[in-house]
């Protein structure tokens, strides 16, 4: 029998730890992975450090008298959309109403929760997973949003699993780009020049895995990577799907219905976690001014499948205009070139995002100046030579 909450990650914020563990025992039996926090401050630390699919928040806990409301306010200010259920006791009806105004999804009377808590948790997460693919096409950075849109539109079973595998590869590639952009170059275990010259889905997965072993990888990489593989044990499903992708590429096997279902669940969980917790914008600076204290950037934000939208970002340090950055809501900027580049269509003026797709083949073999090859993130089509000072084998070779 399938567990109703299999592999779903739930944070329980409650200062009565023994009561909370007893209350959540049915959730654990149904496959939920539970973590506990005794107060609002600890809960925020857990949310910063780990991915969660659902929050259970007790109304009466530290800090303050109604710490559950304090926590919900903090989450709302951060624009954190992880669905939350509040646990209420006697005399807290007014606080429950306030919790719902602060975007809590529902409430459960703590003393009489029993089986009701399990039902509410399952219903809440099922609803969010059901809408996760649609949300991904609007809320995620364009390189991911376009792939999720193609997967959502596919109706033919064979076409859908092909698009699903491409979507999973785009997630791994995007995470790898964040890791390569934020980490001092160092040899990556198992990554050879031949693999980097023509990276496959398995290559991107192995790059991500190797990056997690380095001490200085950036927080953006670790956050995105955790949404797809929160723990080491979560690597096996990805490895299985890499094998499916390789078999399809060589015309060996036809994926089974179980494999298609496994892929769909994996993509929906990632989409749910990413759209609930994403806290940065992929943007292309178009101009920069300095007022003597800080720089003001006019940017085009590449979010969802629509046209880039204009925005403004402030930073104490200058950046190179015309190339993608990741702008966190804490104010830090991460340049993503040469792994991602921006390209303006000469006829339409449309700004597109280009992703590193290997090295251009040459008769003389690899030289330090062998240029990168790029593909458009919206349709996967390759482009003629794109020039960037760092887009060459010399940059890539530092990782082998």
C-alpha positions, 0 to 999 in steps of 0.5 A: 500500500502506498504511503500517503505522505511518502518522502514529504518533508514536514517541519513541526514548530511546537515547544511541547516536543513530546506532545508534538511527536505523539501528535505526528506519529500517524504522519511518520507512519505514512512516510513523512520525514519530520523535523521539529523546532521548539520556537519560531527562531529555530523554525526559521533556521530549519527553513533556511537550512532544509527544504520542506513541503509543509509546516505545522505551527503551534499558536502558543510557543516562543517567541512572544505569547503567540509565537506561531503568529510571529513565525507566520509574519516572518514567513510572509515578510520573506515571501515564503510560500511553504503551506502551513497548518496551524495547531490551535488550542482552547481560547485561540480562535481570534489568533487562528483568524489572524493566522489565516490572514497571514496565509496559513492554509488551514487549522486543526484543533490540537487536542482533538487532532488524531486522524484529522491532522493526517487527512488535512496534511495529505489534502494540503500537500496533494493540492499544492503538488497538483498546482505545482507545475502550473506555478513553476511556469510563472514563478521559476527562472526562465530556464526552468519555467520553459521546460516545465511549460513544455512538460505540462503541455505534453499529453502523449505518454511517450512525449511526456516522459521525454519532456520530463527527462529534459525538465529534470536535466534542466534542473540539474544543469541550472543547479550546476550553473549556480555551483560553478558560478559561486565556487572557486574552481577545483577538480571535480571527482569523475568529471573528465574533459570528454564529459564536459565537452558534451555534457549529458544529464548524467554529467550534470548530476555528477557535477552537482554531486561533486560540487556538494563535496567542496567546502565553498559552494554557494548557498544558492546552489545548495538550496536549489540542489536540496529541492531535488536531492535533500539527502544522500538517499535521494540520489538513487531515484535520480540515478535510475532516471539517468539510466532511463534517459541513457537507454532512450538515447540509445534506443534500447528500452521503453520507459514503464508507467511506473518510471513515468509516475516516479518522474512526475512525482519528482518534478512536482516535488521540486516544483512545489519546493522551488515555487514555495521557497525561491528567494532570488531573481534571474536578471540581466542588467541593462544599465548602471548608475552610481550615486557615490554610495551604491550602484542602481541597476536597471534590469530585465527579470527572466521569470516564467515563460512571459517576456522579461520584465523591467526592475531595479536592483541596488548593490554596493559593487558594480557588475557587468551589464548585459549578462545574467546575474542571480539577485537574492532578496538579501541583496547579494548578486551572483554573476552567472557568465560564462555558464549562462549568457544573455543574447538579444535577437537582432530583429525583434530585440527579444532578450533570450537566455543562453546556457552552456552546452559543451564545446565546439568541435574542432579538427585540432582537438581541444586547445585553451581557446576552444570556444563554448557551445550554447543553446537557448533555454526556451527551446533548446536550439543551438546557436552559432558561435557566441563570443565571451572572454571566458567562454573557452576550454581554459575556463572549463579545464580548471574543473577537471 
